[in-house]
Amino acid sequence: MTATETLPTPTIERIRHELRRRALTVIARENITPNMIRITLQGEDMDSFVSGAFDDHVKCFFAEEGEEKVMRDYTPRRHDAEAGTLVLDFAVHAAGPATEWAVNAREGDVLQIGGPRGSRRILGPRKWLLIGDETALPAMGRFAEEVPADHAVAMIAAVRDASEEQVFDSAAKLTLRWVHRGTEAADPAPLLAAVEGLELDEGTFIWIAAEAGVTQALRAHFTDNGHPLVWTKCAGYWVAGEADKTVSFD
Ligand SMILES: Cc1cc2nc3c(=O)[nH]c(=O)nc-3n(C[C@H](O)[C@H](O)[C@H](O)COP(=O)(O)OP(=O)(O)OC[C@H]3O[C@@H](n4cnc5c(N)ncnc54)[C@H](O)[C@@H]3O)c2cc1C
């Protein structure tokens, strides 16, 4: 039994939101790194938009192929209720409708989004370890910006190379380690090497989001080392070789 196992289990607060489709206009587009496109959206439809957790997601709708709706999940990176704006960060990879849309997006373009359908807030932990790849950076950046000052946060992020590193502001004590992994985003080895031998403080909550096989390997590493599953939240934000596929490890 680890010391963490003897602590009260973290509470997951589930909040439901009105499910509504919104048509939003692109008001800004910038490359925050060579392969990360930041899109700022605005529109009257933003009234009543709520995103209660750092790892919420909206569905973005792209051109419909016949009867089939084409949609992908993206994290509300930043929401300004007063200005009615929503920021989404798109990690650029070889191909896919979402990537293609973001690469070609221009001010004035309209993007339809749905959700978030709900938020799951993790209550209790004050020590955090967040691990992810480029697709997790929007959630990790938002976490850094929103976490209270009395929390201790460690992050390990795998990106292609140093040019993909971002700077996150945080009131909390934040350590952020970048792993330069090259272009093989579905290889768990670089992140596994980064967590090997890592000493976790008692009561550390681990959040992982990356390619599904990478997430699975990291999750197994921590559970094999005795970290309780209820002190983890793990997701496969994409699956190598499969379009529009996500995996939840709950
Ligand atoms: C809850 C949640 C939140 C997410 N938030 C974000 C976010 O804020 N920003 C973000 O960029 N992504 C995010 N993602 C991941 C994103 O939804 C997927 O990467 C999605 O597959 C991209 O769609 P696409 O149309 O570009 O590619 P798809 O058509 O889905 O896939 C085409 C091909 O590309 C591969 N592929 C997909 N994503 C990647 C990638 N990142 N790197 C390399 N190959 C890839 C697939 O395996 C497939 O072979 C999130 C996923 C989830 C589940």
The ligand as an SDF file (V2000), in Angstrom:
LIG
                    3D

 53 58  0  0  0  0  0  0  0  0999 V2000
  -10.9420   15.6170  -24.6480 C   0  0  0  0  0  0  0  0  0  0  0  0
  -10.0180   15.9230  -25.8200 C   0  0  0  0  0  0  0  0  0  0  0  0
   -9.4840   17.2060  -25.9670 C   0  0  0  0  0  0  0  0  0  0  0  0
   -8.6010   17.4730  -27.0230 C   0  0  0  0  0  0  0  0  0  0  0  0
   -8.0940   18.7470  -27.1440 N   0  0  0  0  0  0  0  0  0  0  0  0
   -7.2470   19.0340  -28.1510 C   0  0  0  0  0  0  0  0  0  0  0  0
   -6.7260   20.3620  -28.3070 C   0  0  0  0  0  0  0  0  0  0  0  0
   -7.0810   21.2930  -27.5690 O   0  0  0  0  0  0  0  0  0  0  0  0
   -5.8410   20.5760  -29.3160 N   0  0  0  0  0  0  0  0  0  0  0  0
   -5.4520   19.5770  -30.1740 C   0  0  0  0  0  0  0  0  0  0  0  0
   -4.6320   19.8280  -31.0640 O   0  0  0  0  0  0  0  0  0  0  0  0
   -5.9570   18.3150  -30.0750 N   0  0  0  0  0  0  0  0  0  0  0  0
   -6.8520   18.0350  -29.1000 C   0  0  0  0  0  0  0  0  0  0  0  0
   -7.3730   16.7730  -28.9930 N   0  0  0  0  0  0  0  0  0  0  0  0
   -6.9440   15.7600  -29.9620 C   0  0  0  0  0  0  0  0  0  0  0  0
   -7.6550   15.8870  -31.3120 C   0  0  0  0  0  0  0  0  0  0  0  0
   -9.0630   15.7860  -31.1030 O   0  0  0  0  0  0  0  0  0  0  0  0
   -7.1500   14.7500  -32.2420 C   0  0  0  0  0  0  0  0  0  0  0  0
   -5.7800   14.8800  -32.4640 O   0  0  0  0  0  0  0  0  0  0  0  0
   -7.9100   14.6850  -33.5570 C   0  0  0  0  0  0  0  0  0  0  0  0
   -7.7800   13.3760  -34.0570 O   0  0  0  0  0  0  0  0  0  0  0  0
   -7.4060   15.6670  -34.6040 C   0  0  0  0  0  0  0  0  0  0  0  0
   -8.2770   15.6070  -35.7070 O   0  0  0  0  0  0  0  0  0  0  0  0
   -7.7540   15.6660  -37.2190 P   0  0  0  0  0  0  0  0  0  0  0  0
   -8.9680   15.8870  -38.0600 O   0  0  0  0  0  0  0  0  0  0  0  0
   -6.6390   16.6410  -37.3250 O   0  0  0  0  0  0  0  0  0  0  0  0
   -7.1310   14.2100  -37.4680 O   0  0  0  0  0  0  0  0  0  0  0  0
   -7.9520   12.8220  -37.6520 P   0  0  0  0  0  0  0  0  0  0  0  0
   -8.7610   12.8550  -38.9090 O   0  0  0  0  0  0  0  0  0  0  0  0
   -8.7090   12.5090  -36.3920 O   0  0  0  0  0  0  0  0  0  0  0  0
   -6.7670   11.7890  -37.8040 O   0  0  0  0  0  0  0  0  0  0  0  0
   -6.0550   11.6050  -39.0400 C   0  0  0  0  0  0  0  0  0  0  0  0
   -4.7700   10.8490  -38.7570 C   0  0  0  0  0  0  0  0  0  0  0  0
   -3.9160   11.6450  -37.9470 O   0  0  0  0  0  0  0  0  0  0  0  0
   -3.5370   10.9490  -36.7570 C   0  0  0  0  0  0  0  0  0  0  0  0
   -3.4910   11.9670  -35.6540 N   0  0  0  0  0  0  0  0  0  0  0  0
   -4.5280   12.5510  -34.9840 C   0  0  0  0  0  0  0  0  0  0  0  0
   -4.0700   13.4470  -34.1060 N   0  0  0  0  0  0  0  0  0  0  0  0
   -2.7110   13.4180  -34.2150 C   0  0  0  0  0  0  0  0  0  0  0  0
   -1.6660   14.1530  -33.5730 C   0  0  0  0  0  0  0  0  0  0  0  0
   -1.9050   15.0870  -32.6320 N   0  0  0  0  0  0  0  0  0  0  0  0
   -0.3860   13.8760  -33.9450 N   0  0  0  0  0  0  0  0  0  0  0  0
   -0.0940   12.9620  -34.8920 C   0  0  0  0  0  0  0  0  0  0  0  0
   -1.0530   12.2450  -35.5460 N   0  0  0  0  0  0  0  0  0  0  0  0
   -2.3340   12.4880  -35.2090 C   0  0  0  0  0  0  0  0  0  0  0  0
   -4.6060    9.8760  -36.5410 C   0  0  0  0  0  0  0  0  0  0  0  0
   -4.0720    8.7730  -35.8620 O   0  0  0  0  0  0  0  0  0  0  0  0
   -4.9910    9.5270  -37.9680 C   0  0  0  0  0  0  0  0  0  0  0  0
   -4.0930    8.5730  -38.4890 O   0  0  0  0  0  0  0  0  0  0  0  0
   -8.2680   16.4680  -27.9570 C   0  0  0  0  0  0  0  0  0  0  0  0
   -8.8430   15.1850  -27.8280 C   0  0  0  0  0  0  0  0  0  0  0  0
   -9.6980   14.9190  -26.7670 C   0  0  0  0  0  0  0  0  0  0  0  0
  -10.3070   13.5500  -26.6390 C   0  0  0  0  0  0  0  0  0  0  0  0
  1  2  1  0
  2  3  1  0
  2 52  2  0
  3  4  2  0
  4  5  1  0
  4 50  1  0
  5  6  2  0
  6  7  1  0
  6 13  1  0
  7  8  2  0
  7  9  1  0
  9 10  1  0
 10 11  2  0
 10 12  1  0
 12 13  2  0
 13 14  1  0
 14 15  1  0
 14 50  1  0
 15 16  1  0
 16 17  1  0
 16 18  1  0
 18 19  1  0
 18 20  1  0
 20 21  1  0
 20 22  1  0
 22 23  1  0
 23 24  1  0
 24 25  2  0
 24 26  1  0
 24 27  1  0
 27 28  1  0
 28 29  2  0
 28 30  1  0
 28 31  1  0
 31 32  1  0
 32 33  1  0
 33 34  1  0
 33 48  1  0
 34 35  1  0
 35 36  1  0
 35 46  1  0
 36 37  1  0
 36 45  1  0
 37 38  2  0
 38 39  1  0
 39 40  1  0
 39 45  2  0
 40 41  1  0
 40 42  2  0
 42 43  1  0
 43 44  2  0
 44 45  1  0
 46 47  1  0
 46 48  1  0
 48 49  1  0
 50 51  2  0
 51 52  1  0
 52 53  1  0
M  END
$$$$
